[in-house]
Amino acid sequence: MSTTASPSHGQSFRAPAPWRKDFTSHIDSLPMPTFVLATSHGPHTPRARTCVYRGLWGTLLPNSRNPAPKNPDIFESDLPVFTTDARMEKAGELCSGPLGEAGNHEESNDGLVDTGGGGAVEAVFWASEHGTQWRIRGRAYLLGPEIDTDGGSELARKVKTLLRSKMRRRSSDSESQEPEGAEKEWSFTREITAHFGNLSPAMRGTFRHPPPGRPLATNPPPEDDHLGLGKKVEDLDDPVARKNFRVVVIVPEEVDRTDLSDPEHPRRWLYSFRGDGNGTGTGDKSGGGEVIGDWEVVEVWP
């Protein structure tokens, strides 16, 4: 049995991040919204790979072919989302290094990373049509299938609390316009399943591949293990695929925007999170900056 987990009403009036509108506009212009994700594999070994941007947490990318039930469309955030396989080294790296507010991670009975994280990451986007590079630095959190279950882990509750505090009501909504009980209907589990449904059947099938990175000559999956290449998954509750599927949410701490569209006048801005949780920043710390809501914005030399 699962319980719903809705954001609190206290986050209703937080303004969107000052970089959000331009960022989403730029990413929406990409034919394929990919980015490079950098993590740390140990104290001095970087790792980077290309990932696919899956929207902002609470704002699912539109897909008319998604068969999953959706959450009420009442919340949004400034938190980029991607998906990953819990068996990949990346999952462990997202939980390594300095711990975030929600601690590290817990493992399932299969030794897979469940909900947790807090590892430092940097996501780099190149919006070619706009000549702009976006670098988003912050902490990443994995969301596993047990996140809403009764009696779930204390760590899962901490991660949910953290992400709830970063969510807000959509600016177009008001209490009088929402269906009664809409906020209580919103759940992390439904949002995770909707992200799984937003993938194509072939992409869902990749979560039934043999363990990523393992040599072909060793530990081949037994015939009854239901693992293999080229599978398509139609069932949103496929037990093998869902066991391995994770949604990853990045909580930005700094956004570095470099505009190279005019070669004679390149520009660069740093956006630093200075919020106190109430939608008001704590002041200009860099010198020459402007505080807008929870964020300090300062233009720097490119």
C-alpha positions in Angstrom: 0.0 0.0 0.0 1.3 3.5 -0.8 0.6 6.9 0.5 0.6 10.2 -1.4 3.1 12.9 -0.7 2.2 16.3 -1.8 4.1 19.6 -1.3 3.0 21.9 1.4 0.9 25.0 0.8 3.8 27.0 2.2 5.5 26.8 -1.2 2.6 28.3 -3.2 4.1 31.7 -3.8 7.8 31.1 -4.5 8.8 32.7 -7.8 10.4 30.7 -10.5 14.2 30.9 -10.8 15.3 33.9 -12.9 17.1 31.6 -15.3 14.2 29.1 -15.8 12.3 30.8 -18.6 15.3 31.2 -20.9 16.7 27.8 -20.0 13.5 25.9 -20.9 13.0 28.0 -24.0 16.5 27.1 -25.2 16.2 23.4 -24.4 12.8 23.2 -26.1 14.5 24.3 -29.3 16.8 21.3 -29.4 16.0 18.5 -31.7 17.1 16.1 -29.0 17.5 17.5 -25.5 20.8 15.9 -24.5 23.4 17.1 -22.0 26.7 16.0 -20.6 26.5 14.9 -16.9 29.7 15.0 -14.9 30.1 13.0 -11.7 33.0 12.0 -9.5 34.2 8.3 -9.5 36.2 8.5 -6.3 38.1 11.5 -5.0 40.1 12.3 -8.1 38.5 10.5 -11.0 35.9 12.4 -13.1 33.3 10.7 -15.2 31.1 12.2 -17.9 28.4 10.8 -20.2 25.6 12.0 -22.4 22.1 11.9 -20.9 18.6 12.9 -22.1 16.8 15.7 -20.3 13.3 14.7 -19.2 11.9 18.0 -18.1 11.7 19.7 -14.8 10.4 17.8 -11.7 6.7 18.2 -11.5 6.4 19.3 -15.1 6.3 16.2 -17.2 7.3 16.6 -20.9 4.2 16.3 -23.1 3.8 12.9 -24.8 0.4 11.9 -26.3 1.6 8.2 -26.3 2.3 8.0 -22.6 -0.3 5.5 -21.2 0.6 6.2 -17.5 -1.9 8.0 -15.2 -0.7 11.6 -14.5 -0.6 13.7 -11.4 -2.8 16.7 -11.2 -1.1 19.5 -13.2 -0.7 21.9 -10.3 3.0 21.9 -9.3 6.3 22.9 -10.9 9.9 23.3 -10.0 13.4 24.4 -11.2 14.8 20.9 -10.9 16.1 19.2 -14.1 15.3 15.5 -14.4 16.8 12.5 -16.2 16.4 8.8 -15.9 19.0 6.0 -15.3 19.5 2.3 -14.6 20.2 1.5 -10.9 22.7 -1.1 -12.0 25.0 1.5 -13.7 28.1 2.9 -11.9 26.5 6.3 -12.3 23.9 5.5 -9.7 26.6 4.9 -7.1 28.5 8.0 -8.1 25.3 10.1 -7.6 25.5 9.0 -3.9 29.2 9.5 -3.5 31.4 12.4 -2.5 30.2 15.1 0.0 26.8 14.1 1.2 23.8 16.3 0.5 21.0 17.3 2.9 19.3 13.9 2.5 22.3 11.8 3.2 23.7 9.0 1.0 21.6 6.0 0.0 20.1 2.7 0.9 20.2 -0.5 -1.1 17.4 -2.9 -2.0 17.6 -6.7 -1.4 19.2 -7.0 -4.8 22.0 -4.6 -3.9 20.6 -1.8 -6.1 20.6 1.8 -5.1 17.1 2.8 -4.0 16.1 6.3 -3.1 19.0 8.5 -1.9 21.8 10.6 -3.3 23.2 14.0 -2.7 26.3 13.6 -4.8 27.7 16.7 -6.6 27.1 16.9 -10.3 27.4 19.3 -13.2 25.0 19.1 -16.2 26.2 20.9 -19.4 23.8 21.9 -22.2 24.7 23.5 -25.5 21.8 25.3 -27.1 23.2 25.7 -30.6 20.4 27.8 -32.0 20.9 30.4 -29.3 24.7 30.1 -29.1 24.4 29.5 -25.4 26.0 27.1 -23.0 24.2 26.2 -19.7 26.1 24.6 -16.8 24.0 23.5 -13.9 25.9 22.6 -10.7 24.2 21.0 -7.7 23.2 17.8 -6.0 21.4 14.8 -7.6 18.9 12.5 -5.9 17.7 9.1 -7.1 14.0 8.2 -6.7 13.3 4.5 -6.3 10.1 2.4 -6.4 9.7 2.3 -2.7 9.6 6.0 -2.1 5.9 6.3 -1.2 5.4 2.9 0.5 4.1 2.8 4.0 7.0 2.2 6.4 9.5 3.5 3.9 13.0 4.4 4.9 13.9 7.6 6.8 16.2 8.5 4.0 13.3 8.3 1.4 11.3 10.6 3.6 14.2 13.1 3.8 14.6 13.1 0.0 10.9 13.7 -0.4 10.9 16.5 2.1 13.8 18.2 0.3 12.2 18.0 -3.1 8.8 19.1 -1.8 10.5 22.2 -0.4 11.7 23.0 -3.9 8.3 22.7 -5.5 5.6 25.3 -5.9 2.2 25.8 -7.3 2.0 26.7 -10.9 1.6 30.4 -11.2 -1.6 30.0 -13.3 -3.4 28.0 -10.5 -5.3 29.3 -7.6 -7.0 27.5 -4.7 -10.4 28.2 -6.2 -9.6 26.7 -9.6 -8.2 23.4 -8.3 -10.4 20.3 -8.0 -11.0 19.5 -4.4 -8.3 17.2 -3.1 -6.0 17.7 -6.1 -3.0 18.4 -3.9 -3.6 15.3 -1.9 -3.8 13.2 -5.1 -0.2 14.3 -6.2 2.3 11.5 -5.4 5.9 10.8 -6.1 5.1 7.2 -7.1 2.7 8.4 -9.8 5.2 10.9 -11.1 7.9 8.3 -11.3 5.6 5.9 -13.2 4.6 8.7 -15.6 8.3 9.3 -16.4 8.6 5.5 -17.2 5.5 5.8 -19.4 7.0 8.8 -21.2 9.8 6.5 -22.6 9.2 4.5 -25.7 8.6 0.7 -25.3 12.1 0.1 -26.7 13.6 2.5 -24.2 11.7 0.9 -21.4 13.1 -2.4 -22.6 16.7 -1.2 -21.9 16.0 -1.7 -18.2 15.7 -5.4 -19.0 19.1 -5.5 -20.6 21.9 -7.5 -19.0 23.8 -5.6 -16.3 25.5 -2.5 -18.0 29.3 -2.6 -18.1 29.6 -6.3 -17.3 31.9 -8.2 -19.8 29.9 -10.3 -22.3 32.0 -13.4 -21.5 31.2 -13.4 -17.8 28.0 -14.0 -15.9 25.7 -14.4 -18.9 22.1 -14.0 -17.8 20.3 -17.4 -17.4 17.6 -18.1 -19.9 14.9 -17.7 -17.3 16.2 -14.3 -16.1 14.1 -12.4 -18.7 17.1 -10.2 -19.6 18.3 -9.5 -23.1 18.9 -6.9 -25.8 16.2 -5.5 -28.0 13.3 -6.1 -25.7 10.2 -3.8 -25.8 8.2 -3.2 -22.6 4.6 -2.3 -22.8 3.6 -3.0 -19.2 4.3 0.0 -17.0 4.5 -2.3 -14.0 7.0 -4.7 -15.6 8.7 -6.1 -12.5 12.2 -6.5 -14.0 12.3 -3.1 -15.8 10.8 -1.2 -12.9 13.2 -2.8 -10.4 16.1 -1.2 -12.4 14.4 2.1 -13.4 15.3 5.3 -11.5 14.3 8.9 -11.9 17.1 11.4 -11.0 16.4 14.9 -9.9 19.1 17.6 -9.9 18.8 20.3 -7.2 20.7 23.3 -8.7 23.0 25.4 -6.5 24.6 27.4 -9.3 23.7 28.0 -12.9 26.5 29.3 -15.3 25.1 30.8 -18.5 27.4 31.8 -21.4 25.9 33.6 -24.4 28.2 33.4 -27.4 25.6 34.3 -30.0 27.3 37.6 -30.7 31.1 36.9 -31.2 31.9 40.6 -30.7 30.0 40.8 -27.4 29.9 37.5 -25.6 28.2 37.6 -22.1 28.1 35.4 -19.1 26.0 35.3 -15.9 26.3 33.3 -12.7 23.1 32.5 -10.8 23.7 31.3 -7.2 21.0 29.9 -5.0 20.8 32.1 -1.9 17.3 31.1 -0.7 16.2 30.7 2.8 13.2 28.6 1.9 10.8 31.4 1.9 11.3 32.8 -1.6 13.6 35.6 -0.4 17.4 35.6 -0.9 19.9 36.3 1.8 21.7 39.1 -0.1 24.4 39.8 -2.6 27.5 37.9 -1.7 29.5 38.2 -4.8 29.6 41.9 -5.3 27.9 43.5 -8.3 25.0 41.1 -8.1 21.3 41.4 -7.9 19.1 39.2 -5.7 15.9 38.0 -7.4 13.8 35.8 -5.2 15.9 32.9 -4.0 18.8 33.6 -6.5 21.7 36.0 -6.8 22.5 37.0 -10.4 25.9 38.5 -11.3 27.2 39.2 -14.7 30.9 38.2 -15.1 33.5 38.4 -17.8 33.0 35.5 -20.3 
